[in-house]
Structure formats: C-alpha cells, structure tokens
Amino acid sequence: MAKPGLRFLSDEDVQAIHEAALLILRDTGVKAHHAEARRLLADAGATVDEHSRIARLPERLVMESIARTGKRYVLHGRDPHRTARFGYGDRVWMSSPGQYTWIDSHTGRRRGATVQDVRDAIRLGDALDHIHIVGAMGQPEEISEIGSDIFLMGELAKGTTKPTRCWVRNGRTAGAILEIYRAVAGGAQALQQRPMAEAFLEPISPLQLPEHGLDIVKAFAQAGQPVSIGPMAMTSATAPGT
C-alpha cells in the first residue's frame, strides 16, 4: 500500500537546486579548517587554496563521491533486536542527545540539567516504544564540559539497550567514546559488523567545515561507523528564511 505524503518541490525544482549546489561547490567552494582533509580533497582532484583554506570541488568529484557513498545503514543497540534503520523508508525517532537547560515541570522555571535528569531521561527513552535512538536529553552542570560527552556515553551504555546518540566534543573524546562502543559490542571487529555509533558533522554555515568536527568524522569512519551531516543553518541569518 502506498504511503501518503506531501511533495513541495517538482522534479524541475530539485534539478535546479542540484545544479546550483554543484556551481557553489565548484566556484565558491568550502572552507575546511583541517589540514589533512584539505590534503585528501586535493589528492582527489579538488582545487585547494591553503592560504584561505578553501577547497573548490569539481562536478566529477562531487558526483563520484555521491555514487560511492552508502545509502542505507542500521544502528544496533546493546540488545541486538533493538535497531534503527536509515535508508529503508522507516521513520526513526530519537530523543535529544542533550540540552543545557530544562524547563522544570514542577516550577515552570528554566534551570540547568542534572545527572539525575539524564538518568531519568535515558530510562524514559528506553521504555518508550516510539523512540528508536536514545539520547541523554541533558548536559548536566555537575559534569565538566571537558569530558561530559564521555560521561554521558557511559550513562547511555548502562541505561538503555537501544541504539544511542550523544554529542561528541572533539577527536580525543571521540576515541574514548568509540572504546566504550567497542566494549559494548564485543570488540573492534564486532562494532564494524554491527555499527552502534554515528558521527554527526555540524558544518558552520555558510560553507565551512570545523576542525574538531572533521576529527570526529575521521575517528568514526576509521572505526567503520556511519556519518550523518546536518545543515546547521540559521533561518534568515546564515540561510534564507523561505
């Protein structure tokens, strides 16, 4: 049975956006704040200006990369029967990896998140059938930002058997977080065969790729884990309002 849906763009609209994107990548380029990433882009055929850190990507490189990129993957939880499938037509729902402030349900006032909030939120996400990926929902004030992502990943590993998502701070903490996933999965090879982690690259709009974000992508890709990329644009500020 066909699934109902809404379509806002015609085939011609989609093609126009695609062609405009190719022109921007070719002529304007992207600023990559990562020396190794710029080197890899240059080796692949991009025109790289080291002074400005801008890489201009020819259409051939873009289209070949799209063709080689995986179109679907499955994230696995500690329980092998609890998964989240991407690219299969499934709707995947996730609780937030964590916000700094909450609105207290008892007082109605804004306050900082706590460790207990995080533990309660993880248990709630684990129990709700319509949540497929569990996040910590809070960034507790009691934990230093320097290692908060590692702490929260530990709480997620203990508190849910579903797939998980946490914000990753940098390449160093990415390594520690991947070690947690390897321990849960049963080793590096097991984690590659049944991915449990997903890197989330947050570009800086417009057209910049941050150094720490690319370090995280590198660590997760080397561990055989998928990567997703968000637009991260601010409406009417760094992107159009329509």
C-alpha contacts under 8 A as a table, 3 or more apart, distances in Angstrom:
res1	aa1	res2	aa2	distance
7	R	10	S	7.61
9	L	12	E	7.85
9	L	13	D	5.55
9	L	14	V	6.37
10	S	13	D	5.03
10	S	14	V	6.35
11	D	14	V	5.15
11	D	15	Q	6.21
12	E	15	Q	5.10
12	E	16	A	6.15
13	D	16	A	5.11
13	D	17	I	6.28
14	V	17	I	5.21
14	V	18	H	6.17
15	Q	18	H	4.99
15	Q	19	E	6.15
16	A	19	E	5.21
16	A	20	A	6.14
17	I	20	A	5.11
17	I	21	A	6.10
18	H	21	A	5.15
18	H	22	L	6.35
19	E	22	L	5.14
19	E	23	L	6.35
20	A	23	L	5.10
20	A	24	I	6.26
21	A	24	I	5.13
21	A	25	L	6.20
22	L	25	L	5.22
22	L	26	R	6.07
22	L	58	P	7.87
22	L	59	E	6.13
22	L	62	V	7.72
23	L	26	R	5.06
23	L	27	D	5.82
23	L	28	T	7.67
24	I	27	D	5.35
24	I	28	T	5.05
24	I	29	G	6.18
25	L	28	T	5.83
25	L	29	G	4.45
25	L	30	V	6.70
25	L	56	R	5.86
25	L	57	L	5.38
25	L	58	P	7.30
26	R	29	G	5.72
26	R	56	R	5.00
26	R	57	L	4.76
26	R	58	P	5.11
26	R	59	E	6.79
27	D	56	R	6.32
27	D	57	L	7.95
28	T	56	R	6.64
29	G	54	I	6.05
29	G	55	A	5.30
29	G	56	R	4.09
29	G	57	L	6.41
29	G	207	L	7.38
30	V	54	I	5.37
30	V	55	A	5.42
30	V	56	R	6.53
30	V	207	L	4.87
30	V	208	Q	5.59
30	V	209	L	7.37
31	K	52	S	7.48
31	K	53	R	5.36
31	K	54	I	4.21
31	K	55	A	6.23
31	K	207	L	6.24
31	K	208	Q	4.60
31	K	209	L	6.17
32	A	35	A	7.76
32	A	37	A	7.03
32	A	38	R	6.44
32	A	53	R	5.81
32	A	54	I	6.25
32	A	55	A	7.01
32	A	208	Q	5.92
32	A	209	L	4.82
32	A	210	P	6.60
32	A	211	E	7.37
33	H	53	R	6.55
33	H	208	Q	7.54
33	H	209	L	6.07
33	H	210	P	5.34
33	H	211	E	4.87
34	H	37	A	5.35
34	H	38	R	6.32
34	H	209	L	8.00
34	H	210	P	7.22
34	H	211	E	4.92
34	H	214	L	6.99
35	A	38	R	5.17
35	A	39	R	6.26
36	E	39	R	5.01
36	E	40	L	6.21
37	A	40	L	5.11
37	A	41	L	6.16
37	A	214	L	7.59
38	R	41	L	5.06
38	R	42	A	6.12
38	R	48	V	6.77
38	R	50	E	7.98
38	R	53	R	7.49
38	R	55	A	6.89
39	R	42	A	5.08
39	R	43	D	6.15
40	L	43	D	5.03
40	L	44	A	6.20
41	L	44	A	5.05
41	L	45	G	6.45
41	L	46	A	5.34
41	L	47	T	7.94
41	L	48	V	7.59
41	L	55	A	7.27
42	A	45	G	5.21
42	A	46	A	4.68
42	A	47	T	6.03
42	A	48	V	5.95
42	A	55	A	7.77
43	D	46	A	7.23
44	A	61	L	7.18
45	G	57	L	7.52
45	G	58	P	7.49
45	G	61	L	6.78
46	A	55	A	6.16
46	A	56	R	5.57
46	A	57	L	4.80
46	A	58	P	6.37
46	A	61	L	7.44
47	T	55	A	5.61
47	T	56	R	5.10
47	T	57	L	6.66
48	V	53	R	6.96
48	V	54	I	5.83
48	V	55	A	4.33
48	V	56	R	6.34
49	D	52	S	5.65
49	D	53	R	5.49
49	D	54	I	5.40
49	D	55	A	6.43
50	E	53	R	4.68
50	E	54	I	6.98
57	L	61	L	6.41
57	L	62	V	6.65
58	P	61	L	5.48
58	P	62	V	6.52
59	E	62	V	5.10
59	E	63	M	6.06
60	R	63	M	5.33
60	R	64	E	5.97
61	L	64	E	5.23
61	L	65	S	6.02
62	V	65	S	5.22
62	V	66	I	6.25
63	M	66	I	5.08
63	M	67	A	6.17
64	E	67	A	5.09
64	E	68	R	6.28
65	S	68	R	5.19
65	S	69	T	6.09
66	I	69	T	5.22
70	G	73	Y	7.61
71	K	87	G	6.08
72	R	85	R	7.57
72	R	86	F	5.33
72	R	87	G	4.27
72	R	88	Y	6.72
73	Y	85	R	6.11
73	Y	86	F	5.39
73	Y	87	G	6.74
73	Y	226	P	7.45
74	V	83	T	6.65
74	V	84	A	5.69
74	V	85	R	4.46
74	V	86	F	6.10
74	V	194	R	7.80
74	V	195	P	6.98
75	L	83	T	5.57
75	L	84	A	5.17
75	L	85	R	6.44
75	L	163	P	6.13
75	L	194	R	7.17
75	L	195	P	5.39
75	L	196	M	4.99
75	L	197	A	6.90
75	L	198	E	7.86
76	H	79	D	7.56
76	H	80	P	6.20
76	H	81	H	7.87
76	H	82	R	6.37
76	H	83	T	4.60
76	H	84	A	6.68
76	H	162	K	7.14
76	H	163	P	5.33
76	H	194	R	6.21
76	H	195	P	6.03
76	H	196	M	4.88
77	G	80	P	5.87
77	G	81	H	7.58
77	G	82	R	5.48
77	G	83	T	5.89
77	G	161	T	5.32
77	G	162	K	4.17
77	G	163	P	3.95
77	G	164	T	7.15
77	G	196	M	6.25
78	R	82	R	7.70
78	R	157	A	7.73
78	R	160	T	7.62
78	R	161	T	4.49
78	R	162	K	6.16
78	R	163	P	7.12
78	R	184	V	6.73
78	R	185	A	7.16
79	D	82	R	5.55
79	D	161	T	5.03
79	D	162	K	6.49
80	P	83	T	7.08
82	R	132	H	7.77
82	R	161	T	7.21
82	R	162	K	5.40
82	R	163	P	7.07
83	T	132	H	7.04
83	T	162	K	6.76
83	T	163	P	6.26
84	A	92	V	6.50
84	A	132	H	5.88
84	A	133	I	6.85
84	A	163	P	6.91
85	R	88	Y	6.33
85	R	90	D	6.54
85	R	92	V	7.28
86	F	89	G	7.27
86	F	90	D	6.83
86	F	92	V	7.55
87	G	90	D	7.35
92	V	131	I	7.65
92	V	132	H	6.10
92	V	133	I	7.69
93	W	130	H	6.72
93	W	131	I	5.13
93	W	132	H	5.42
93	W	133	I	6.52
94	M	131	I	5.53
94	M	132	H	5.84
94	M	133	I	4.59
94	M	134	V	5.85
94	M	135	G	6.96
95	S	125	G	6.68
95	S	131	I	6.74
95	S	133	I	6.59
95	S	134	V	5.34
95	S	135	G	5.06
95	S	136	A	7.60
95	S	137	M	6.54
96	S	99	Q	7.40
96	S	134	V	7.51
96	S	135	G	5.06
96	S	136	A	6.66
96	S	137	M	4.88
96	S	138	G	7.95
97	P	134	V	7.57
97	P	135	G	4.04
97	P	136	A	4.99
97	P	137	M	5.18
97	P	138	G	7.06
97	P	165	R	5.77
97	P	166	C	4.68
97	P	167	W	6.00
98	G	135	G	6.65
98	G	136	A	5.30
98	G	137	M	3.80
98	G	138	G	3.84
98	G	139	Q	5.36
98	G	166	C	7.32
98	G	167	W	7.43
99	Q	102	W	7.27
99	Q	113	A	7.64
99	Q	137	M	5.95
99	Q	138	G	4.57
99	Q	139	Q	5.58
100	Y	112	G	6.10
100	Y	113	A	6.07
100	Y	138	G	5.88
100	Y	139	Q	4.92
100	Y	140	P	7.03
100	Y	141	E	7.87
101	T	110	R	6.41
101	T	111	R	5.42
101	T	112	G	4.49
101	T	113	A	5.53
101	T	138	G	7.34
101	T	139	Q	7.78
102	W	110	R	5.50
102	W	111	R	5.44
102	W	112	G	6.08
102	W	113	A	6.00
102	W	138	G	7.81
103	I	108	G	5.84
103	I	109	R	5.36
103	I	110	R	4.37
103	I	111	R	6.29
104	D	107	T	5.53
104	D	108	G	5.12
104	D	109	R	5.46
104	D	110	R	6.11
104	D	111	R	6.70
105	S	108	G	5.51
105	S	109	R	7.93
112	G	140	P	6.86
112	G	141	E	6.25
113	A	117	D	6.25
113	A	118	V	7.52
113	A	138	G	5.47
113	A	139	Q	5.91
113	A	140	P	4.63
113	A	141	E	6.21
114	T	117	D	5.08
114	T	118	V	6.49
114	T	138	G	7.28
114	T	139	Q	7.31
114	T	140	P	4.27
114	T	141	E	6.06
114	T	142	E	6.72
115	V	118	V	5.09
115	V	119	R	6.34
115	V	140	P	5.31
115	V	141	E	7.91
115	V	142	E	7.09
116	Q	119	R	5.07
116	Q	120	D	6.10
117	D	120	D	5.18
117	D	121	A	6.03
117	D	138	G	7.00
117	D	140	P	7.92
118	V	121	A	5.05
118	V	122	I	6.13
118	V	136	A	5.33
118	V	137	M	6.17
118	V	138	G	5.58
118	V	139	Q	7.71
118	V	140	P	7.32
119	R	122	I	5.21
119	R	123	R	6.32
119	R	136	A	7.48
119	R	155	E	7.04
119	R	159	G	7.12
120	D	123	R	5.22
120	D	124	L	6.15
121	A	124	L	4.98
121	A	125	G	6.10
121	A	135	G	7.96
121	A	136	A	6.32
121	A	137	M	6.17
122	I	125	G	5.12
122	I	126	D	6.13
122	I	134	V	6.48
122	I	135	G	6.60
122	I	136	A	5.68
122	I	137	M	7.56
122	I	156	L	6.60
122	I	159	G	5.99
122	I	160	T	6.58
123	R	126	D	5.05
123	R	127	A	6.26
123	R	159	G	6.06
123	R	160	T	6.61
124	L	127	A	5.15
124	L	128	L	6.28
125	G	128	L	5.37
125	G	131	I	6.08
125	G	133	I	7.86
125	G	134	V	5.45
125	G	135	G	7.53
125	G	160	T	7.89
126	D	129	D	7.85
126	D	131	I	7.47
126	D	134	V	6.61
126	D	159	G	7.65
126	D	160	T	5.29
126	D	161	T	7.07
126	D	162	K	6.53
128	L	131	I	5.62
129	D	132	H	7.39
131	I	134	V	6.82
132	H	162	K	6.81
132	H	163	P	6.96
133	I	162	K	6.20
133	I	163	P	4.93
133	I	164	T	5.10
133	I	165	R	6.72
134	V	156	L	7.66
134	V	160	T	7.43
134	V	162	K	6.58
134	V	163	P	6.34
134	V	164	T	4.74
134	V	165	R	6.30
135	G	156	L	7.30
135	G	164	T	5.86
135	G	165	R	5.19
135	G	166	C	6.00
136	A	139	Q	7.67
136	A	152	L	6.61
136	A	155	E	7.96
136	A	156	L	6.78
136	A	165	R	7.88
136	A	166	C	6.87
139	Q	148	S	7.47
140	P	143	I	5.85
141	E	144	S	7.28
143	I	147	G	7.62
143	I	148	S	5.76
143	I	151	F	7.97
144	S	147	G	6.11
144	S	148	S	5.79
145	E	148	S	4.89
145	E	149	D	7.58
146	I	169	R	7.97
147	G	150	I	5.43
147	G	151	F	6.44
147	G	173	T	7.13
148	S	151	F	5.03
148	S	152	L	6.07
149	D	152	L	5.11
149	D	153	M	6.11
149	D	166	C	6.72
149	D	167	W	6.24
149	D	168	V	5.72
149	D	169	R	6.55
149	D	173	T	7.28
149	D	177	I	7.82
150	I	153	M	5.16
150	I	154	G	6.34
150	I	173	T	6.52
150	I	176	A	6.73
150	I	177	I	5.72
151	F	154	G	5.17
151	F	155	E	6.43
152	L	155	E	4.97
152	L	156	L	6.17
152	L	166	C	7.13
153	M	156	L	5.01
153	M	157	A	6.12
153	M	166	C	6.44
153	M	177	I	6.58
153	M	180	I	7.60
154	G	157	A	5.11
154	G	158	K	6.32
154	G	180	I	7.14
155	E	158	K	5.21
155	E	159	G	5.85
156	L	159	G	5.05
156	L	160	T	5.92
156	L	164	T	6.73
157	A	160	T	6.18
157	A	161	T	7.37
157	A	164	T	7.92
157	A	180	I	7.86
157	A	184	V	7.45
160	T	163	P	7.98
163	P	196	M	6.23
163	P	197	A	7.79
164	T	196	M	7.40
164	T	197	A	7.16
165	R	197	A	7.08
165	R	198	E	7.17
167	W	200	F	7.96
168	V	173	T	6.81
168	V	174	A	6.14
168	V	199	A	7.96
168	V	216	I	7.41
169	R	173	T	6.28
169	R	174	A	7.26
169	R	212	H	7.51
170	N	173	T	5.58
170	N	174	A	6.07
170	N	212	H	4.96
170	N	213	G	6.70
170	N	215	D	6.59
170	N	216	I	5.87
171	G	174	A	4.87
171	G	175	G	6.42
171	G	212	H	6.25
171	G	213	G	7.74
171	G	215	D	4.72
171	G	216	I	4.70
171	G	219	A	6.63
172	R	175	G	5.41
172	R	176	A	6.92
173	T	176	A	5.08
173	T	177	I	6.15
174	A	177	I	5.06
174	A	178	L	6.07
174	A	216	I	5.91
174	A	219	A	6.61
174	A	220	F	7.54
175	G	178	L	5.20
175	G	179	E	6.34
175	G	219	A	6.66
176	A	179	E	5.06
176	A	180	I	6.59
177	I	180	I	5.15
177	I	181	Y	6.50
178	L	181	Y	4.95
178	L	182	R	6.10
178	L	197	A	7.72
178	L	220	F	7.56
178	L	223	A	7.74
179	E	182	R	4.97
179	E	183	A	6.18
180	I	183	A	5.14
180	I	184	V	6.29
181	Y	184	V	5.06
181	Y	185	A	5.96
181	Y	191	L	7.19
181	Y	196	M	6.85
181	Y	197	A	7.22
182	R	185	A	5.03
182	R	186	G	5.88
182	R	187	G	4.73
182	R	188	A	5.37
182	R	190	A	7.54
182	R	191	L	5.83
183	A	186	G	5.31
183	A	187	G	5.88
184	V	187	G	7.75
185	A	188	A	7.76
185	A	190	A	5.80
185	A	191	L	5.38
185	A	194	R	7.78
185	A	196	M	7.78
186	G	190	A	5.83
186	G	191	L	7.22
187	G	190	A	5.31
187	G	191	L	6.29
188	A	191	L	5.18
188	A	192	Q	6.36
188	A	223	A	7.36
189	Q	192	Q	5.10
189	Q	193	Q	6.26
190	A	193	Q	5.11
190	A	194	R	6.08
191	L	194	R	5.11
191	L	195	P	5.19
191	L	196	M	6.67
191	L	223	A	7.80
191	L	224	G	7.65
191	L	225	Q	8.00
192	Q	195	P	5.50
192	Q	223	A	6.56
192	Q	224	G	4.99
192	Q	225	Q	6.67
195	P	198	E	7.96
195	P	224	G	7.27
195	P	225	Q	5.61
195	P	226	P	7.52
196	M	225	Q	7.36
197	A	220	F	7.78
197	A	225	Q	5.92
197	A	226	P	7.18
198	E	220	F	7.25
198	E	225	Q	5.89
198	E	226	P	5.12
198	E	227	V	5.48
198	E	228	S	7.02
199	A	216	I	6.77
199	A	217	V	5.92
199	A	220	F	6.12
199	A	225	Q	7.42
199	A	226	P	6.48
199	A	227	V	4.66
199	A	228	S	6.18
200	F	217	V	7.61
200	F	227	V	5.96
200	F	228	S	4.96
200	F	229	I	5.62
200	F	230	G	7.13
201	L	213	G	5.61
201	L	214	L	7.25
201	L	216	I	7.82
201	L	217	V	6.80
201	L	227	V	7.26
201	L	228	S	6.26
201	L	229	I	4.74
201	L	230	G	6.42
202	E	209	L	7.67
202	E	210	P	7.84
202	E	213	G	6.66
202	E	229	I	6.24
202	E	230	G	5.58
202	E	231	P	7.09
202	E	232	M	6.07
203	P	206	P	7.99
203	P	207	L	7.17
203	P	208	Q	5.78
203	P	209	L	4.91
203	P	210	P	6.45
203	P	213	G	7.79
203	P	229	I	7.62
203	P	230	G	7.06
203	P	231	P	6.70
203	P	232	M	6.19
204	I	207	L	6.51
204	I	208	Q	4.92
204	I	209	L	6.04
204	I	210	P	6.79
204	I	232	M	6.71
204	I	233	A	7.55
205	S	208	Q	6.16
205	S	231	P	7.59
205	S	232	M	6.39
205	S	233	A	5.29
205	S	234	M	7.76
205	S	238	T	5.90
205	S	239	A	7.66
206	P	233	A	7.33
206	P	238	T	6.11
206	P	239	A	7.61
209	L	213	G	7.18
209	L	214	L	7.10
210	P	213	G	5.25
210	P	214	L	6.30
211	E	214	L	5.28
211	E	215	D	6.26
212	H	215	D	4.99
212	H	216	I	6.31
213	G	216	I	5.14
213	G	217	V	6.31
214	L	217	V	4.92
214	L	218	K	6.08
215	D	218	K	5.13
215	D	219	A	6.33
216	I	219	A	5.20
216	I	220	F	6.25
217	V	220	F	5.28
217	V	221	A	5.92
217	V	227	V	6.70
218	K	221	A	5.21
218	K	222	Q	6.08
219	A	222	Q	5.30
219	A	223	A	6.37
220	F	223	A	5.02
220	F	224	G	6.42
220	F	225	Q	5.23
220	F	226	P	7.13
220	F	227	V	7.42
221	A	224	G	5.04
221	A	225	Q	5.39
221	A	226	P	6.61
221	A	227	V	7.20
222	Q	225	Q	7.51
233	A	237	A	7.87
233	A	238	T	5.71
233	A	239	A	5.67
234	M	237	A	5.29
234	M	238	T	5.20
234	M	239	A	5.80
235	T	238	T	6.53
235	T	239	A	5.23
235	T	240	P	5.87
235	T	241	G	5.02
236	S	239	A	5.53
236	S	240	P	5.01
236	S	241	G	4.37
237	A	240	P	7.22
237	A	241	G	7.96
